[in-house]
Amino acid sequence: MPVYNGERYLCEAIISILNQTFTDFEFIIVDDGSQDGSAAIISDFAERDKRIRVVRHERNRGLTSARNSGIATSRGEFVAAMDHDDISLPGRIEKQADFLQSHPDIGLVGTQLRNLLANGSGRRSRLAQQHAEIVLLWIIGRTTVAGPTIMARRDALTAVGGYDESIRAADDKELFSRLYGKTRFANLPEALYLHRQHENQTSVKRHEEQQNEALEIRQRWLSRLWGEDARATICRLDRLYQGHNFSWREWWLLRREVRRLVDGMLAANIVAASDMPWIEAETSRRLETAMPRRWQMFLHWRRHHFGSRKREEAV
């Protein structure tokens, strides 16, 4: 858990980890040069609970550097992330560890989360649970794994070099882009993490920077997969996710690019042959929604008309 000037919510975050139903863990807190009361709070908890190990940076080096310090210090088989202003629900660590133990092909598992507003309310996420859906929806512009909720195999993280310290706001997305093809992902169906919403969080203070970095990461990832510039393709995939209709020329181009994307992911072992039935069905459905409007109306009429006739004949 990286901490930088986090005294406002820090106690709740620490207590939420110490109160986990799974108790055999090391809790690494990285104080990234805090200038408020965070260091004193951390020291007080560390004196009372020997599972806490403290790493201190003499100066603020940034979130990704703090995360890498925590990974480098860790000794466990699995590494779970935590933010200093959030809350992990009591069964989070136990359920993620059990999942990774029983699914050796999965290298990283997240959870659903609930956004926690100042009044205590908040909306629950609906993140994809299966690997193929996670990867495919990520490349067309959706958030598919919540970075603070992850638990990963330590060997998988160290094999790709951990977090990229040149990334300032979309560090988790950049890490995931390098893990795709190295291991498989999953999300648990339960909301086991409370993500606090406030004015000082990265997604608020650096929203535009985060969006720009995330777009650049996706462009770079697809360019590496294809060996050529893929910016135009990413633009079309974004429009597909946003529900735009395409002209016939654009739609045929999009269809060809989606097919090429799927073939490339299969060849690079980013997805498996067993993932293909879902991928084929999902890409066909999304491409149909992007067709010119008149053709969509015709397909809808045809399904309705012939579907009604088949039901009448069956009766």
C-alpha positions in Angstrom: 0.0 0.0 0.0 1.7 3.2 -1.2 1.0 6.3 1.0 1.6 9.9 0.3 0.0 12.5 2.6 -2.9 10.1 3.3 -3.6 10.8 6.9 -7.3 11.7 6.3 -8.4 8.1 5.4 -5.3 6.1 6.3 -6.5 4.5 9.6 -9.6 3.1 7.9 -7.5 1.6 5.0 -5.0 0.0 7.4 -7.7 -1.4 9.7 -9.5 -2.9 6.7 -6.4 -5.0 5.9 -5.7 -6.0 9.5 -9.3 -7.2 9.9 -9.2 -9.6 6.9 -10.5 -13.1 7.5 -7.2 -14.4 5.9 -4.6 -13.6 8.5 -1.3 -15.1 7.3 0.1 -12.2 5.3 2.8 -9.5 5.4 1.4 -5.9 5.0 3.9 -3.7 3.3 3.2 0.0 3.6 5.4 2.3 1.5 5.5 5.8 2.9 6.4 7.8 -0.2 7.9 10.9 1.5 4.7 12.0 3.2 4.8 15.4 4.8 1.7 15.2 6.9 0.9 12.8 9.9 0.9 9.6 7.8 4.4 8.5 9.0 3.3 8.7 12.7 0.0 6.7 11.9 2.0 4.0 10.1 4.5 3.7 12.9 1.8 3.4 15.5 0.1 0.5 13.7 3.5 -1.2 12.9 4.4 -1.2 16.6 1.1 -2.9 17.4 1.0 -5.5 14.6 4.1 -7.3 13.5 2.6 -8.2 10.1 3.2 -4.7 9.0 6.5 -3.9 7.3 7.3 -0.3 6.6 9.3 1.0 3.6 10.2 4.7 3.7 11.1 6.9 0.8 13.1 10.0 1.8 11.4 12.0 -0.9 8.2 11.6 -2.9 9.0 9.4 -5.9 5.5 8.7 -7.2 2.9 6.0 -7.0 4.5 3.6 -9.5 7.9 3.8 -7.7 6.2 3.1 -4.4 4.3 0.1 -5.8 7.6 -1.3 -7.2 9.3 -0.8 -3.8 6.5 -2.8 -2.2 6.7 -5.6 -4.8 10.5 -5.7 -4.4 10.2 -6.0 -0.6 7.5 -8.7 -0.7 8.2 -12.3 0.0 4.8 -13.9 -0.6 3.6 -16.0 -3.5 0.8 -13.5 -4.2 0.9 -9.7 -4.1 -2.3 -7.7 -3.5 -2.7 -4.0 -4.2 -4.3 -1.5 -1.9 -4.8 2.3 -2.0 -4.4 4.4 1.2 -7.8 6.0 0.9 -9.9 2.9 0.2 -11.3 0.0 2.2 -11.0 -3.8 1.5 -13.9 -5.8 2.8 -13.1 -8.6 5.3 -13.2 -11.5 2.9 -11.3 -9.9 0.0 -7.8 -11.4 0.5 -9.1 -14.9 1.4 -11.3 -15.1 -1.6 -8.7 -13.9 -4.1 -6.0 -16.2 -2.6 -8.3 -19.2 -2.7 -9.2 -18.4 -6.4 -5.5 -18.2 -7.4 -4.8 -21.4 -5.6 -7.6 -23.3 -7.4 -6.9 -21.7 -10.8 -3.2 -22.2 -11.7 -3.7 -20.7 -15.2 -4.8 -17.4 -13.8 -2.0 -15.0 -12.9 -4.1 -11.9 -11.8 -7.5 -11.6 -10.3 -9.4 -8.5 -9.5 -12.8 -7.9 -7.8 -15.9 -5.9 -8.3 -15.9 -2.6 -6.4 -18.3 -0.2 -5.0 -17.6 3.5 -5.3 -17.9 5.1 -1.9 -19.2 8.7 -1.9 -19.0 11.2 1.0 -22.6 10.3 2.1 -21.8 6.6 2.3 -23.6 5.6 -1.0 -22.0 4.4 -4.2 -22.6 2.4 -7.3 -21.3 -1.1 -7.8 -19.1 -2.0 -10.7 -20.0 -4.5 -13.4 -16.6 -5.6 -14.6 -16.1 -8.6 -16.9 -15.2 -11.8 -15.1 -13.6 -14.0 -17.9 -10.2 -13.4 -19.5 -11.4 -13.1 -23.1 -14.0 -10.5 -22.2 -11.5 -8.6 -20.1 -9.0 -8.3 -22.9 -11.4 -7.7 -25.7 -13.4 -5.0 -23.9 -10.1 -3.3 -22.8 -8.9 -2.9 -26.3 -12.2 -1.3 -27.3 -11.9 1.3 -24.6 -13.5 -0.1 -21.4 -12.1 -0.4 -17.9 -12.1 -4.1 -17.3 -9.9 -4.5 -14.2 -9.8 -2.1 -11.3 -6.1 -1.6 -10.4 -6.4 -1.3 -6.6 -8.4 -4.5 -6.3 -5.9 -6.9 -7.9 -4.1 -9.8 -6.5 -1.4 -11.3 -8.7 1.3 -14.0 -8.7 4.5 -12.3 -7.6 6.5 -14.1 -10.3 4.2 -12.7 -13.0 4.7 -9.2 -11.8 8.5 -9.5 -11.6 8.8 -11.3 -14.9 7.5 -8.1 -16.7 9.5 -5.7 -14.5 6.6 -4.4 -12.4 5.1 -1.0 -13.0 6.5 1.4 -15.5 7.7 4.4 -13.5 7.4 6.7 -16.5 3.6 6.4 -16.4 2.0 9.0 -14.1 -1.7 8.3 -14.2 -2.6 5.1 -16.0 0.0 2.8 -14.4 -2.2 -0.2 -13.8 -3.4 -0.2 -17.5 0.1 -0.1 -18.7 1.1 -3.0 -16.5 -1.9 -5.1 -17.7 -1.0 -4.4 -21.3 2.4 -6.2 -20.7 0.8 -9.0 -18.8 -1.7 -9.9 -21.6 -0.2 -12.9 -23.3 2.0 -13.7 -20.3 -0.9 -14.9 -18.1 -4.6 -15.0 -17.9 -6.9 -12.5 -16.0 -10.1 -12.8 -14.0 -12.4 -10.8 -11.8 -14.4 -12.2 -8.9 -18.2 -11.5 -9.1 -18.4 -10.0 -5.6 -17.8 -6.4 -4.7 -15.0 -6.8 -2.1 -13.5 -3.3 -2.3 -14.8 0.2 -1.5 -13.2 2.8 -3.7 -13.5 6.2 -2.1 -14.5 9.1 -4.4 -12.9 12.5 -3.4 -11.4 15.5 -5.0 -7.8 14.6 -4.5 -7.8 11.1 -6.1 -5.8 10.6 -9.3 -8.8 9.9 -11.5 -10.1 13.4 -10.6 -7.0 15.5 -10.4 -5.4 13.9 -13.5 -8.4 12.8 -15.4 -7.4 14.1 -18.8 -3.8 12.9 -18.4 -5.1 9.5 -17.3 -7.3 9.3 -20.4 -4.5 10.3 -22.7 -2.1 7.8 -21.3 -4.6 5.0 -21.5 -5.3 5.8 -25.1 -1.5 5.9 -25.9 -1.1 2.5 -24.1 -3.8 0.9 -26.2 -2.3 2.3 -29.4 1.1 1.1 -28.5 -0.1 -2.4 -27.6 -2.0 -2.9 -30.8 0.9 -1.5 -32.9 3.2 -4.0 -31.3 0.8 -6.8 -32.0 0.5 -5.8 -35.7 3.9 -4.4 -36.3 2.5 -1.1 -37.7 0.8 2.1 -36.6 -2.7 1.3 -35.3 -3.9 4.8 -34.2 -6.7 4.9 -36.8 -7.9 1.4 -35.8 -8.1 2.4 -32.1 -10.2 5.5 -33.1 -12.6 3.2 -34.9 -12.7 0.8 -32.0 -13.5 3.7 -29.6 -16.4 4.7 -31.9 -17.6 1.1 -31.9 -17.7 1.1 -28.0 -19.4 4.5 -28.0 -22.3 3.1 -30.1 -21.6 5.0 -33.3 -23.0 3.9 -36.7 -20.6 3.6 -39.5 -20.9 4.1 -43.3 -20.7 0.9 -45.3 -17.1 1.6 -46.3 -16.1 2.3 -42.7 -18.0 -0.7 -41.5 -16.3 -3.2 -43.8 -12.9 -1.7 -42.8 -13.9 -2.1 -39.1 -15.0 -5.7 -39.7 -11.7 -6.5 -41.3 -9.7 -4.9 -38.4 -11.7 -6.7 -35.7 -11.1 -10.0 -37.5 -7.4 -9.2 -37.7 -7.3 -8.1 -34.0 -8.9 -11.4 -32.9 -6.5 -13.5 -35.1 -3.5 -11.5 -33.8 -4.5 -12.1 -30.2 -5.0 -15.8 -30.8 -1.6 -16.1 -32.5 0.1 -14.2 -29.7 -1.5 -16.5 -27.0 -3.3 -13.5 -25.6 -6.5 -15.5 -25.9 -7.0 -19.3 -26.3 -8.9 -21.4 -28.8 -11.4 -22.1 -26.0 -12.2 -18.4 -25.8 -13.1 -18.2 -29.5 -16.9 -19.1 -29.3 -17.5 -16.2 -26.9 -15.3 -13.8 -28.9 -16.9 -14.7 -32.2 -20.4 -14.1 -30.7 -19.5 -10.8 -29.0 -17.7 -9.3 -32.0 -20.5 -10.2 -34.3 -23.0 -8.6 -32.0 -21.0 -5.4 -31.7 -20.4 -5.2 -35.4 -24.1 -5.6 -36.1 -24.9 -2.6 -33.8 -22.4 -0.5 -35.8 -24.0 -1.2 -39.2 -25.7 1.6 -41.1 -29.1 2.3 -39.5 -31.3 1.2 -42.4 -29.5 -2.2 -42.5 -30.1 -2.6 -38.8 -33.8 -1.9 -39.3 -33.9 -4.5 -42.1 -32.2 -7.2 -39.9 -34.6 -6.4 -37.0 -37.6 -6.7 -39.4 -36.3 -10.0 -40.8 -35.7 -11.6 -37.4 -39.2 -10.4 -36.2 -41.0 -11.5 -39.4 -39.4 -14.9 -39.9 -39.3 -15.6 -36.2 -43.1 -15.0 -36.0 -43.7 -17.3 -39.0 -41.5 -20.1 -37.5 -43.5 -19.9 -34.2 -46.8 -20.0 -36.1 -45.6 -23.1 -38.0 -44.5 -24.8 -34.8 -47.9 -24.3 -33.3 
